[in-house]
């Protein structure tokens, strides 16, 4: 799903942090998750918001819980994103 919204940028930054923490390249993460490395790049740049299935694949590849990828979405952050309408 294409997106230029703030939530895609926040998710992408979190995914990049976890990828680097695990010592993986974008290609390495893509291979473990079974997705294209170009898609990993688009997600990290906040150009695409991944589906739930992709989030689950990424979390499995990173050996973390899906919630770890979403932990930056605190109530104050969500309020700033104006997700309520």
C-alpha positions as CSV (number, residue, x, y, z in Angstrom):
1,X,0.0,0.0,0.0
2,X,1.5,3.3,-1.0
3,X,1.6,6.0,1.6
4,X,3.3,9.3,2.4
5,X,1.6,9.5,5.7
6,X,3.5,9.9,9.0
7,X,2.7,6.4,10.2
8,X,4.6,4.8,7.2
9,X,7.6,6.9,8.1
10,X,7.4,6.0,11.8
11,X,7.1,2.3,11.0
12,X,9.9,2.4,8.5
13,X,12.3,4.0,10.9
14,X,11.5,1.4,13.6
15,X,12.0,-1.4,11.1
16,X,15.4,0.0,10.0
17,X,16.5,0.3,13.7
18,X,15.6,-3.4,14.3
19,X,17.2,-4.5,11.0
20,X,20.5,-2.7,11.9
21,X,20.3,-4.0,15.5
22,X,20.2,-7.5,14.1
23,X,23.1,-6.7,11.8
24,X,21.1,-7.3,8.6
25,X,21.3,-5.6,5.3
26,X,18.1,-4.8,3.4
27,X,18.8,-7.7,1.1
28,X,19.3,-10.0,4.1
29,X,16.1,-9.0,5.8
30,X,14.2,-9.3,2.5
31,X,15.6,-12.8,2.0
32,X,14.6,-13.9,5.5
33,X,11.1,-12.4,5.1
34,X,10.5,-13.7,1.6
35,X,9.9,-10.2,0.1
36,X,11.7,-8.1,-2.4
37,X,14.6,-6.0,-1.2
38,X,13.2,-3.0,-3.1
39,X,10.1,-3.3,-0.9
40,X,12.2,-3.3,2.3
41,X,13.8,-0.1,1.0
42,X,10.4,1.5,0.2
43,X,9.1,0.6,3.7
44,X,12.2,2.0,5.4
45,X,11.9,5.3,3.5
46,X,8.2,5.6,4.6
47,X,7.0,5.2,1.0
48,X,4.9,2.1,1.7
49,X,2.9,1.1,4.7
50,X,3.1,-2.7,5.0
51,X,0.1,-5.0,5.4
52,X,-0.4,-7.1,8.5
53,X,1.0,-10.1,6.6
54,X,4.2,-8.3,5.8
55,X,4.5,-7.0,9.3
56,X,4.3,-10.6,10.6
57,X,6.9,-11.8,8.0
58,X,9.2,-9.0,9.0
59,X,8.9,-9.6,12.7
60,X,9.5,-13.3,12.2
61,X,12.6,-12.6,10.1
62,X,13.9,-10.1,12.8
63,X,13.0,-12.6,15.6
64,X,10.9,-10.0,17.4
65,X,7.2,-9.7,18.3
66,X,5.1,-7.7,15.8
67,X,4.4,-5.3,18.6
68,X,8.1,-4.4,18.8
69,X,7.8,-3.0,15.3
70,X,4.8,-0.9,16.4
71,X,6.1,0.2,19.8
72,X,6.8,3.8,18.6
73,X,3.1,4.2,18.1
74,X,2.4,5.6,21.6
75,X,-0.9,7.5,22.4
76,X,0.8,10.9,22.0
77,X,2.3,9.8,18.6
78,X,-1.1,8.6,17.4
79,X,-2.8,11.8,18.5
80,X,-0.2,13.8,16.5
81,X,-1.0,11.6,13.5
82,X,-4.7,12.5,13.9
83,X,-5.8,8.9,13.3
84,X,-9.2,9.5,14.7
85,X,-10.7,10.9,11.6
